[in-house]
């Protein structure tokens, strides 16, 4: 082998071999246990970043480790290729989304191959290709037949910058999750998936995902948001339509006698209806318009000052029979309950503040057990447990017990019912954008909405369309696309649906398509899916805990209901890796700077290369292009190679924790690989043609016995760290310790047994490093005389006998006289010996509370206590 470690030569050589030998290609094999390892597939943004490198390196280690354990490992890669970013980037770069996307895919594929990931590239696909999205169009039609899809006019989250609708989950603090601009409410016709039909099941199965992080489970439960309560109908006084009423959902039906006003969400369809023709109409319309420009997320609304406008209408409290005013208020949300809130100011602080602000009645209906409440002098709402008052036949009851009694009364009198409400809302999938999968529906003036016949699928997105200057979709303007014939009546003036599907539709089933990516008879081959699915280990960012993961769980249930799969949950285990972080650096004149724009001074000072001014070092934050605290992986690959980059990503922090970028850490990883290479090079002539030692540890002594034991201890620790916790950092640390022991072995003391033990240790190091630094390990494996890939070798197993510890008999003296004995492990240090000696019951009799002046340890022989 070469004396010098040269990653550029080695890595290129190994990647050529892997590709030519199709080492990572897999097929179903009923005789072997499968293992499906999947990282969340990337959006083809143009270049991979360090977050990608870390995520995919973690997955690659697990995939390679499982393959060496004998599993039939599926480890695919593809591209989440539709979506707004491609359109926005294409507009900015005066390009076309298709051209931009395909070029980026080619670039990123080359980068991923350069890092040596063990993907079965024959399974690669991009979701923007018709052969992929035709099958989600097919599923859309099947769901439409079963009334699992519907279209309605509704208020939606509208991003004016992106010119499209966003799902609730895609609005973050009132901003578009993609472009960061403000979102407001707009009324549009939209297509929806009935995900709420699965809310109960999605929630229940959150408790059957033991391989998922608790944090993600909690986020899913919170988003689904189950509440037990009652639905109550409040009749409207002089209703616009006969018998019209306001339905509310409440978990506090014990307080209904204290409801003194009603609040409707500004988006509620009754608001304009009730105010129409009244002197309040103008004020109501202005209020609705103003609120529509605000962030309507739950988190944002909680922080607003509570405000509202009287609609001019009244409704009747069905229990107290009181006439109560109807307001529209900014804190009432259509996405929770019915969009109407029965307001009980005496027992809800938000309602109390609102009532005080607008001079509304406050009626106490629950009082504490030991004192009375006076609504005239109350300074805050009473929200505790107590006794019912001012509540008719329920007076005197404990309010908790009254919950069930009042629910029964509502049902008996047909004015309400027990019910369950979920925070989860149906999934609005319509997007007014071009770069997405066309929705396979046709609008006919005579027939209404008509599905595209299955035989006409796919409805192909025209990739030669030019984007409109305002960023809007060109599909409605393309006559050859928009104009079509009605499949029901044959009318020639029918129009295609020109909305496209939310890109999360594509990512909600891609994991199943990987099982048979070339299947042209259905979404996937059922036998292949039955073999590979569910995914054994899924890896991705926690930012997808609600969006992608919830939708994927929902889609899998839909597939099961259609008999396409036999399971409900797509991912058995989930690992959410931490972010890659780095300090920000900014110049007073030029703002944030990229690392290459900063010059190191003679001391700790740094300077802007553009103007020479001293820069300000900011907080350590997630790497982002906007703050320029990014490291281009290509720079690392050019300077250090793929294996050093992989090693640093794994060694710097456990996968679940944020990784803090460190140039010194990268250098340290590079030095370690060079050190292992030198040790291998120095001993290769002695061990190359010798078999590794697998004999009994009892036949070894001294440093050879220590090395043999350390080798098997390391095998055990690395295996457990990878298998149980994915703590690659501690696994690597254990290998480093073994390398330290190896470096102390004097190879000049030649001997067959010595060389055999050293070979066993080196071979173990190489095998343990194989999933982590695969090019490096392959090269050393070949140097050791092996002809096939190290990936085809078996993962090492530790010898339990080698881990057995020798016992030593330690003599204890007090002032030089024998006073006791005890046994201890051979590797116990001096501190342990001192503690055991001083706590020995026989020894304590001779100390008798006297102060201990000093303790002398003659290692592995005796302890002398001087008093």
C-alpha positions, 0 to 999 in steps of 0.5 A: 500500500502507498505510504501516504493517504491520498483521499482524491485518488482512493475515493475516485477509485472506489466510487468507480468500482462501486458503480461498475460492480452495482454493489448497492443494487438490491432486489426482493429476496424472500430468503433474506431479512429486509431493511429499508433505510430512507432519508427524506429526499431533497428538493433539487435546489442546485447544490447540496449543503452541510445539512444534506451531508450530515443527514445522508451520512447518518443514513449511509452509516446505518445502511452500510452497517445493516448490509454488513450484518447480512440484511437485504438493504434498500437505500434509495434516492430521488428528488422532490422536484415540484413546488414554488421554489423552482418557479421563484428561482426560475423567475429570478434567473430568467430560466424555466422551472423544468430546465432549472430543476433537471440541471440541479438534479444532475448537479446534486446527483454528482455531488452525492455520488462524490461523497460515496453514499450507498444508494441504489441509483437504479431506483432514482426518480423525480416527482415532476416526471409524468410517470410518477405523478400520473399515479397520484392523479389516478389516486385522486380520481379514486378518492373523488369516487369515494367522496374523499376529495371535495371542492368548496369556496373557502377562506384560505391562506394566500401568499401574494408573493408566491401567488398561491394558497398555503395550508395552515401548516405552511404558515409560520408566524403569519409568514409564507414558509417558503418566501417569508412574506406576509400571508393574508386571508382570501376566498377561493374555490379549493380542492380538499382531501378529507384528512379529518376522517382519519383524525381519530385513527391518526391520533390513536396510533401516535401511541403505537410509534415506539421508534419515534421521538417523543417530541415529534409524537407530541407535535403530531398530537397537538396538531390533531388536537382532540377536544371532548365537549358539546355542540350547542345551537343558539337561535338567531333573533330575526334570522336572515333565513328561517330557523337559522342558528349559530352552532358553537363547540365548547368544552365548558358546557357547564358555563353556558348559563353565563354566556352573555355574548357571541363571537364569530370569526371574521371569516364566518359566513354569517358575519356579513349576512347578519350585518347586511342592511344594518348600520353596523354593515360598513364597520363590519366590512372594514373590520373583516378587511383589516383582519384579513391582512393579519396573521391568523395563526393560533400563535399570532392571534393569542398575542393580539389585543382582543378586539371586535365589532358588533354585527347588529344582530342578537341570538338567544342563549338556549339555556338561560333564554337571555338575548345576547349580542353577536360580535365578530372578533379577531380571536375567533378562528374558523379553524377551531370548532365551528368558528363561533365562540360562546363567550363567558366573561366570568369564567374565561380571561379572554372573554372577561377582557373583551367584556370589560373593553366593550361594556358587556354583561358578566354573569357568574355561574360557578362560585368557589366553595368557600366564598361568593363572587361579585361580577361588579367588582371582579378583576379577573375571571374565575377559572377554578372548580366550584359550585354551580349558581345562576344555572337553573336546575343545575344550581348547587352541583359541582361544575365538573359533574354538571358537564355530563348533566348539561350535555344530557339536557342538551340532547334530551331537549334537542338543542345540542349534543355531545361531540368531539372536535379536532384542531386538524382541518381538511387538507387544502391541496389546490395551488395556483401555481404552474410547477406542480402536478395537474389536478385531473378534473374538467369543468363543463358548463353543462355537466359541472365538474367531471373527472378525467377518464383514467385512460386519459391519464396522465394529464401532462403538465406542459413543460414548454409553458412560459411563466407570467411576469407577475409570477402567476400560473400560465396554465389558464392562458394556454389554450392547448392545455386549458381548453378540452372536451367534456368526457361526459357530454362531449361539449367542446367548450369545457375547461381543465382544472388549472390549479395544481396539487400541493407538492406535499402530495408527491412526498406523501407516497414516494417511499412506496414508489421506491419499492418498484419505481419502474412499475407502469401498471399502478402506483407500485408493485404490491408484492414489492411493497409488501416485501420492503415496506414499512420503512424500517428507519426514516431520517430527516429534520424535525421541521417536517414533524407536522407537515410531511409526516402527518400527510404521509401517515394519512396517505398510507391509510388511504392506500390501505383502505383501497387495498393497495397496502396492508399496513397503516404506518409508513415509518417504523422508526424515525430519527430527527437529526439536529441542525448544522450551525456556525457563527455569523460574521458581519461587516459594518459596511457590507453586512453578513459575510461568507467565510471566504470573505473574512481574513484572519488577523494576527490575533483573534481579530478578523477583517472584511476582505472587501473593505478591511474593517474589523468584523463582528462575530455573532451568535452560533446559528443554523447555517443559512444562505441569508446569513452567509454562515455556510460552508460549501461541502465542495470546499471540504471535499476538495481539501480533505476528501469525502471520508474526512467530511463524513467523519467530522459530521458523525464525530462532532455531535450525536445525530439528534443534537445540533452540530457546531461547525469547527475547522479544528474538528475537520482537521482533527478528523483528517489527522486521525485518518492519516494516523490510522493509515500510518499505523496500517502502513507500518505494520502491513509488511508484518501482518499481510500474510498472517491470519488474525488471532481468534484464539483464547485470551488466556493464551495471551499475556501483557500488552497483547492480551490488553490489545486483544481485550481492547479490540473486543471491548471496542467491537461491543461498544461500537456495535451497541452505540450504532445499534441502540442509539445511533451515537456514532460520536462515541463509537468513533471515540471508542475506535480512536481509543483502540488505535491509541493502544495499537500505536503502543505495540512495538512491531520490532518484537517480531513473532507470529502470535504478536503479528496475528493479534495486531492483524486482528486489531487492525482488521477490526478497526477497518471493519468498524470504520467501514460504514463511516469512512467507506473509501478509506476502509475499502482501500485498507481492506484490499491492502490486507489481502481481501479481494471482495468489497468490505461491504460484503464482509461480516460485521465483527462479533465480540468474544465474551471471554475476551471481555472477562476481567481478572480478579486481583487480591488486594492486601490492606494494611493499617500503619503497615500491619495486615488488617484485611483483604478484598478482590477487585477487577484487574483494571481498577484504578488507584482511586477505586482501590483507596475507596474499597480499602477505606470502606472495608468493615474489618479495616474500619475497626482499626481506624476507629475514627482516627484521621487518615494522614495518607493512603499509599497504593502499591498497584495490584498488590496492597493498600497501606492506610496511615493514621 
